[in-house]
Amino acid sequence: MDSKLSKIALGGGCHWCTEAVFQSLKGVVKVEQGYVASVEENSNFSEAIIVHFNRDEMSLKTLIEIHLHTHKSTSNHSMRSKYRSAVYAFSEEQKKESEDIIKSFQKDFEYKLITKVYPFQSFKASREAIQNYYQKNPNKPFCKTFIDPKLKYLMQKFSCQINQSKVAHLVTTTV
């Protein structure tokens, strides 16, 4: 494996939304959509993605910042067992770094961030039919209602981090 490549798992809202957000970023090499489990009371699977990224093009800090801003990271709603607000770390070092990054962004939010950092335990991929959901179905009502607004937000707030070719169709729909 390339020494510049790293990975982090992220859970928030629907994995279709999370997958589409992170697939649109520069430096992201691959996004695996599915379900992640941690340990102990968080050992049940929750919708999440694994992001494989090039650290020379995208920092862990920026990935986590985007993650915090593109799901309900301050809302402890009733569906949190299915949609855990989480960063799943692949090492103790990454866990500590992720916790520090989340703390550093608290000042940017009106309400307390509920996003937690957990050790990564296991992953189950989504069935093939729903992987790359947005890429396969950009005109479906779910995509128009839930994913397009997240991508438009990314274009406004994180335009330097966007791979424009992956969201070019949105430019024509926002003008």
Backbone as CSV, one residue per row, in Angstrom:
resi,resn,N_x,N_y,N_z,CA_x,CA_y,CA_z,C_x,C_y,C_z
1,MET,0.832,-1.190,0.000,0.000,0.000,0.000,0.872,1.248,0.000
2,ASP,0.451,2.264,-0.726,1.161,3.527,-0.803,1.223,4.153,0.588
3,SER,2.399,4.609,0.992,2.556,5.169,2.330,1.821,6.495,2.502
4,LYS,1.405,7.137,1.409,0.659,8.385,1.489,-0.837,8.142,1.645
5,LEU,-1.267,6.899,1.443,-2.682,6.584,1.569,-3.027,6.238,3.002
6,SER,-4.188,6.695,3.404,-4.689,6.408,4.736,-6.175,6.122,4.608
7,LYS,-6.789,5.688,5.700,-8.233,5.471,5.675,-8.816,5.825,7.029
8,ILE,-10.081,6.200,6.979,-10.860,6.531,8.172,-12.294,6.117,7.865
9,ALA,-13.013,5.659,8.865,-14.422,5.321,8.664,-15.276,6.410,9.312
10,LEU,-16.372,6.763,8.651,-17.239,7.845,9.103,-18.692,7.411,9.077
11,GLY,-19.395,7.739,10.125,-20.825,7.465,10.196,-21.559,8.728,10.591
12,GLY,-22.707,8.941,10.011,-23.490,10.130,10.345,-24.928,9.899,9.975
13,GLY,-25.277,10.338,8.815,-26.617,10.098,8.307,-26.595,8.874,7.420
14,CYS,-27.498,8.878,6.496,-27.610,7.792,5.531,-26.291,7.592,4.802
15,HIS,-25.886,6.347,4.628,-24.603,6.108,3.959,-24.637,6.483,2.478
16,TRP,-25.805,6.607,1.861,-25.876,7.086,0.478,-25.401,8.539,0.434
17,CYS,-25.851,9.331,1.411,-25.467,10.744,1.475,-23.980,10.888,1.783
18,THR,-23.538,10.168,2.793,-22.139,10.270,3.222,-21.211,9.824,2.098
19,GLU,-21.564,8.741,1.430,-20.778,8.241,0.307,-20.654,9.319,-0.773
20,ALA,-21.759,9.938,-1.163,-21.756,10.943,-2.232,-20.895,12.151,-1.857
21,VAL,-20.983,12.595,-0.624,-20.181,13.734,-0.171,-18.694,13.435,-0.323
22,PHE,-18.261,12.306,0.184,-16.828,12.020,0.201,-16.299,11.560,-1.157
23,GLN,-17.150,11.009,-2.005,-16.721,10.671,-3.364,-16.432,11.923,-4.181
24,SER,-16.966,13.061,-3.783,-16.797,14.293,-4.551,-15.536,15.075,-4.179
25,LEU,-14.746,14.579,-3.242,-13.594,15.334,-2.745,-12.288,14.983,-3.441
26,LYS,-11.443,15.991,-3.579,-10.082,15.794,-4.066,-9.325,14.945,-3.051
27,GLY,-8.448,14.109,-3.520,-7.616,13.320,-2.618,-8.261,12.060,-2.103
28,VAL,-9.564,11.909,-2.338,-10.247,10.686,-1.923,-10.108,9.682,-3.064
29,VAL,-9.473,8.568,-2.756,-9.166,7.546,-3.757,-10.315,6.558,-3.910
30,LYS,-10.962,6.234,-2.781,-12.030,5.233,-2.799,-12.926,5.449,-1.585
31,VAL,-14.212,5.178,-1.763,-15.175,5.212,-0.660,-15.908,3.879,-0.662
32,GLU,-15.864,3.197,0.471,-16.599,1.943,0.632,-17.849,2.222,1.460
33,GLN,-19.006,1.907,0.904,-20.275,2.149,1.588,-20.748,0.869,2.267
34,GLY,-21.230,1.011,3.490,-21.749,-0.165,4.173,-22.096,0.105,5.618
35,TYR,-21.662,-0.811,6.463,-22.005,-0.786,7.891,-20.737,-1.049,8.691
36,VAL,-20.531,-0.234,9.731,-19.341,-0.356,10.570,-19.772,-0.662,11.994
37,ALA,-18.996,-1.513,12.633,-19.194,-1.821,14.047,-17.927,-1.456,14.803
38,SER,-18.115,-1.077,16.051,-16.986,-0.791,16.931,-16.944,-1.892,17.983
39,VAL,-16.733,-1.530,19.213,-16.614,-2.505,20.293,-17.620,-2.192,21.400
40,GLU,-17.788,-3.141,22.291,-18.640,-3.025,23.480,-20.049,-2.560,23.121
41,GLU,-20.534,-1.476,23.730,-21.920,-1.061,23.487,-22.137,-0.532,22.065
42,ASN,-21.083,-0.334,21.318,-21.189,0.125,19.928,-20.790,-0.964,18.937
43,SER,-20.970,-2.220,19.350,-20.582,-3.343,18.488,-21.640,-3.688,17.435
44,ASN,-22.823,-3.072,17.537,-23.823,-3.286,16.495,-23.441,-2.476,15.253
45,PHE,-23.811,-2.971,14.080,-23.475,-2.285,12.846,-24.349,-1.056,12.651
46,SER,-23.730,0.011,12.161,-24.394,1.277,11.889,-23.964,1.746,10.503
47,GLU,-24.849,2.429,9.779,-24.507,2.886,8.434,-23.276,3.778,8.480
48,ALA,-22.335,3.520,7.572,-21.086,4.271,7.555,-20.349,4.041,6.246
49,ILE,-19.237,4.731,6.095,-18.364,4.563,4.937,-16.924,4.459,5.424
50,ILE,-16.087,3.869,4.587,-14.644,3.921,4.800,-14.080,4.780,3.676
51,VAL,-13.362,5.821,4.066,-12.762,6.749,3.109,-11.270,6.447,3.008
52,HIS,-10.825,6.128,1.805,-9.403,5.930,1.525,-8.924,7.227,0.878
53,PHE,-7.910,7.856,1.463,-7.497,9.165,0.977,-5.983,9.324,0.952
54,ASN,-5.546,10.224,0.082,-4.140,10.556,-0.057,-3.860,11.735,0.876
55,ARG,-3.039,11.512,1.872,-2.749,12.548,2.866,-2.038,13.771,2.286
56,ASP,-1.417,13.638,1.129,-0.788,14.796,0.490,-1.820,15.712,-0.157
57,GLU,-3.004,15.196,-0.435,-4.045,15.981,-1.098,-5.206,16.341,-0.176
58,MET,-5.405,15.577,0.884,-6.537,15.788,1.791,-6.101,15.413,3.195
59,SER,-6.285,16.333,4.118,-5.899,16.056,5.506,-7.049,15.398,6.271
60,LEU,-6.690,14.674,7.306,-7.700,14.095,8.189,-8.539,15.207,8.809
61,LYS,-7.913,16.301,9.149,-8.626,17.439,9.743,-9.725,17.940,8.804
62,THR,-9.399,18.097,7.529,-10.405,18.583,6.572,-11.508,17.558,6.370
63,LEU,-11.153,16.282,6.295,-12.186,15.245,6.165,-13.163,15.294,7.338
64,ILE,-12.634,15.406,8.542,-13.506,15.442,9.723,-14.322,16.729,9.746
65,GLU,-13.722,17.837,9.368,-14.469,19.095,9.311,-15.660,18.971,8.352
66,ILE,-15.414,18.436,7.173,-16.493,18.243,6.204,-17.544,17.285,6.765
67,HIS,-17.101,16.234,7.400,-18.033,15.278,7.998,-18.934,15.957,9.037
68,LEU,-18.363,16.751,9.902,-19.144,17.424,10.944,-20.182,18.376,10.357
69,HIS,-19.858,18.983,9.213,-20.756,19.963,8.598,-21.769,19.356,7.637
70,THR,-21.645,18.075,7.323,-22.549,17.501,6.307,-23.461,16.408,6.863
71,HIS,-23.539,16.310,8.182,-24.568,15.475,8.800,-24.970,16.146,10.107
72,LYS,-25.983,15.648,10.756,-26.490,16.271,11.979,-25.599,15.900,13.168
73,SER,-24.434,16.515,13.210,-23.419,16.181,14.216,-23.708,16.752,15.600
74,THR,-24.776,17.533,15.724,-25.162,18.057,17.042,-26.534,17.549,17.483
75,SER,-27.116,16.654,16.715,-28.471,16.178,16.989,-28.458,14.733,17.488
76,ASN,-28.941,14.537,18.688,-29.008,13.191,19.263,-30.410,12.621,19.030
77,HIS,-30.766,12.471,17.753,-32.112,12.031,17.371,-32.338,10.538,17.627
78,SER,-33.570,10.114,17.449,-33.981,8.748,17.801,-33.389,7.662,16.905
79,MET,-32.821,8.018,15.764,-32.273,7.024,14.837,-30.751,6.847,14.996
80,ARG,-30.180,7.292,16.098,-28.730,7.248,16.272,-28.153,5.833,16.305
81,SER,-28.935,4.817,16.615,-28.370,3.461,16.575,-28.153,3.016,15.122
82,LYS,-28.996,3.483,14.213,-28.831,3.170,12.795,-27.846,4.130,12.125
83,TYR,-27.857,5.379,12.583,-27.020,6.439,12.021,-26.139,7.039,13.124
84,ARG,-25.192,6.277,13.602,-24.291,6.746,14.663,-23.434,7.902,14.142
85,SER,-23.364,9.006,14.883,-22.494,10.124,14.514,-21.099,9.783,15.004
86,ALA,-20.242,9.330,14.072,-18.993,8.731,14.507,-17.850,8.892,13.522
87,VAL,-16.659,8.819,14.116,-15.420,8.625,13.381,-14.866,7.317,13.922
88,TYR,-14.559,6.394,13.036,-14.017,5.097,13.446,-12.533,5.076,13.093
89,ALA,-11.711,5.005,14.118,-10.261,5.082,13.941,-9.654,3.695,13.770
90,PHE,-8.627,3.633,12.941,-7.932,2.381,12.665,-6.693,2.181,13.533
91,SER,-6.386,3.169,14.404,-5.252,3.048,15.326,-5.486,3.970,16.519
92,GLU,-4.755,3.736,17.585,-4.851,4.612,18.765,-4.412,6.025,18.408
93,GLU,-3.368,6.127,17.599,-2.866,7.445,17.180,-3.940,8.207,16.398
94,GLN,-4.587,7.524,15.466,-5.645,8.158,14.679,-6.844,8.511,15.564
95,LYS,-7.136,7.687,16.545,-8.235,7.955,17.481,-7.974,9.242,18.251
96,LYS,-6.790,9.387,18.789,-6.426,10.587,19.558,-6.448,11.821,18.657
97,GLU,-5.867,11.709,17.464,-5.855,12.838,16.533,-7.282,13.250,16.176
98,SER,-8.146,12.288,15.916,-9.538,12.574,15.557,-10.284,13.241,16.707
99,GLU,-10.072,12.778,17.923,-10.708,13.403,19.092,-10.265,14.853,19.228
100,ASP,-8.979,15.112,19.048,-8.461,16.486,19.130,-9.048,17.366,18.031
101,ILE,-9.180,16.820,16.837,-9.747,17.571,15.713,-11.200,17.936,16.009
102,ILE,-11.978,16.988,16.481,-13.389,17.268,16.793,-13.488,18.351,17.861
103,LYS,-12.688,18.252,18.907,-12.685,19.292,19.958,-12.360,20.658,19.371
104,SER,-11.417,20.712,18.438,-11.008,22.002,17.854,-12.126,22.650,17.038
105,PHE,-13.071,21.865,16.540,-14.164,22.418,15.739,-15.409,22.760,16.559
106,GLN,-15.442,22.416,17.826,-16.628,22.706,18.640,-16.996,24.189,18.563
107,LYS,-16.007,25.057,18.544,-16.259,26.503,18.510,-17.056,26.951,17.282
108,ASP,-17.057,26.147,16.219,-17.763,26.499,14.991,-19.243,26.114,15.017
109,PHE,-19.680,25.488,16.091,-21.057,24.993,16.182,-21.765,25.629,17.376
110,GLU,-23.025,25.969,17.175,-23.828,26.569,18.237,-24.128,25.554,19.336
111,TYR,-24.359,24.297,18.962,-24.702,23.252,19.918,-23.547,22.265,20.069
112,LYS,-23.594,21.496,21.129,-22.520,20.550,21.420,-22.458,19.462,20.346
113,LEU,-21.254,19.207,19.862,-21.042,18.105,18.924,-21.229,16.786,19.665
114,ILE,-21.987,15.887,19.077,-22.177,14.575,19.703,-21.332,13.503,19.028
115,THR,-20.630,13.887,17.971,-19.810,12.940,17.213,-18.724,12.361,18.114
116,LYS,-18.656,11.036,18.151,-17.679,10.330,18.987,-16.673,9.601,18.112
117,VAL,-15.515,9.351,18.694,-14.485,8.580,18.001,-14.440,7.201,18.649
118,TYR,-14.576,6.187,17.816,-14.590,4.801,18.282,-13.496,4.018,17.569
119,PRO,-13.035,2.947,18.185,-12.122,2.070,17.454,-12.895,1.294,16.386
120,PHE,-12.315,1.212,15.203,-12.912,0.434,14.121,-12.780,-1.044,14.473
121,GLN,-13.872,-1.788,14.325,-13.837,-3.226,14.588,-14.076,-4.041,13.319
122,SER,-15.183,-3.753,12.610,-15.478,-4.536,11.417,-16.379,-3.763,10.457
123,PHE,-16.421,-4.254,9.230,-17.152,-3.604,8.152,-17.901,-4.645,7.335
124,LYS,-19.132,-4.321,6.964,-19.919,-5.118,6.022,-20.312,-4.186,4.882
125,ALA,-19.933,-4.543,3.672,-20.284,-3.720,2.517,-21.787,-3.788,2.246
126,SER,-22.321,-2.696,1.736,-23.709,-2.684,1.267,-23.820,-3.598,0.060
127,ARG,-25.037,-4.042,-0.208,-25.226,-4.855,-1.407,-24.928,-3.999,-2.639
128,GLU,-24.446,-4.640,-3.674,-23.979,-3.959,-4.898,-25.025,-2.984,-5.461
129,ALA,-26.291,-3.350,-5.395,-27.353,-2.533,-5.991,-27.427,-1.122,-5.410
130,ILE,-26.997,-0.922,-4.169,-27.085,0.420,-3.573,-25.726,1.092,-3.396
131,GLN,-24.648,0.428,-3.756,-23.343,1.083,-3.725,-23.276,2.129,-4.832
132,ASN,-22.526,3.191,-4.592,-22.423,4.304,-5.550,-23.811,4.824,-5.922
133,TYR,-24.664,4.905,-4.926,-26.071,5.216,-5.146,-26.269,6.529,-5.906
134,TYR,-25.622,7.576,-5.462,-25.798,8.875,-6.103,-25.256,8.870,-7.530
135,GLN,-24.110,8.253,-7.737,-23.529,8.193,-9.085,-24.463,7.467,-10.058
136,LYS,-25.158,6.455,-9.565,-26.067,5.675,-10.403,-27.443,6.331,-10.566
137,ASN,-27.844,7.149,-9.579,-29.224,7.650,-9.515,-29.330,9.146,-9.199
138,PRO,-28.559,10.021,-9.835,-28.564,11.431,-9.415,-29.913,12.134,-9.562
139,ASN,-30.798,11.608,-10.375,-32.089,12.267,-10.576,-33.222,11.676,-9.753
140,LYS,-32.939,10.675,-8.947,-33.972,10.089,-8.074,-34.398,11.145,-7.039
141,PRO,-35.658,11.109,-6.618,-36.137,12.074,-5.629,-35.287,12.108,-4.343
142,PHE,-34.855,10.941,-3.848,-34.022,10.931,-2.639,-32.750,11.758,-2.853
143,CYS,-32.115,11.594,-3.997,-30.869,12.307,-4.289,-31.115,13.806,-4.406
144,LYS,-32.184,14.180,-5.099,-32.518,15.599,-5.262,-32.845,16.245,-3.912
145,THR,-33.543,15.510,-3.057,-33.993,16.051,-1.778,-32.898,16.084,-0.719
146,PHE,-32.101,15.032,-0.626,-31.158,14.914,0.488,-29.682,15.072,0.108
147,ILE,-29.280,14.564,-1.043,-27.855,14.585,-1.394,-27.470,15.874,-2.113
148,ASP,-28.262,16.325,-3.077,-27.926,17.558,-3.791,-27.690,18.740,-2.843
149,PRO,-28.533,18.953,-1.826,-28.259,20.074,-0.912,-26.908,19.945,-0.192
150,LYS,-26.513,18.743,0.154,-25.210,18.548,0.803,-24.075,18.878,-0.167
151,LEU,-24.212,18.454,-1.412,-23.183,18.738,-2.406,-23.127,20.228,-2.738
152,LYS,-24.270,20.874,-2.786,-24.287,22.326,-3.021,-23.627,23.058,-1.854
153,TYR,-23.884,22.606,-0.638,-23.227,23.176,0.538,-21.707,23.020,0.421
154,LEU,-21.264,21.823,0.026,-19.828,21.583,-0.173,-19.253,22.557,-1.186
155,MET,-19.957,22.774,-2.271,-19.472,23.676,-3.318,-19.347,25.107,-2.795
156,GLN,-20.224,25.488,-1.876,-20.183,26.834,-1.320,-19.102,26.981,-0.247
157,LYS,-19.014,26.015,0.646,-18.145,26.142,1.823,-16.775,25.479,1.695
158,PHE,-16.657,24.501,0.823,-15.407,23.749,0.694,-15.001,23.609,-0.768
159,SER,-15.220,24.653,-1.552,-14.993,24.559,-2.999,-13.563,24.151,-3.350
160,CYS,-12.594,24.532,-2.555,-11.188,24.160,-2.837,-10.953,22.665,-2.676
161,GLN,-11.821,21.982,-1.963,-11.651,20.553,-1.700,-12.448,19.672,-2.662
162,ILE,-13.225,20.292,-3.536,-14.125,19.550,-4.418,-13.435,19.158,-5.716
163,ASN,-13.675,17.952,-6.144,-13.285,17.507,-7.475,-14.439,17.937,-8.376
164,GLN,-14.278,19.073,-9.049,-15.369,19.695,-9.802,-16.003,18.763,-10.837
165,SER,-15.215,17.875,-11.413,-15.773,16.983,-12.424,-16.813,16.021,-11.846
166,LYS,-16.732,15.781,-10.547,-17.685,14.852,-9.920,-19.002,15.516,-9.536
167,VAL,-19.033,16.831,-9.530,-20.274,17.543,-9.181,-20.637,18.586,-10.230
168,ALA,-20.075,18.484,-11.417,-20.293,19.468,-12.477,-21.769,19.668,-12.814
169,HIS,-22.538,18.583,-12.774,-23.976,18.676,-13.112,-24.723,19.603,-12.164
170,LEU,-24.228,19.792,-10.946,-24.906,20.667,-9.990,-24.769,22.128,-10.370
171,VAL,-23.697,22.483,-11.046,-23.491,23.877,-11.453,-24.639,24.332,-12.343
172,THR,-25.076,23.492,-13.245,-26.163,23.860,-14.140,-27.503,23.926,-13.415
173,THR,-27.657,23.184,-12.324,-28.932,23.215,-11.615,-29.004,24.320,-10.569
174,THR,-27.860,24.970,-10.265,-27.878,26.021,-9.243,-27.867,27.412,-9.844
175,VAL,-27.653,27.509,-11.155,-27.565,28.825,-11.805,-28.945,29.333,-12.145
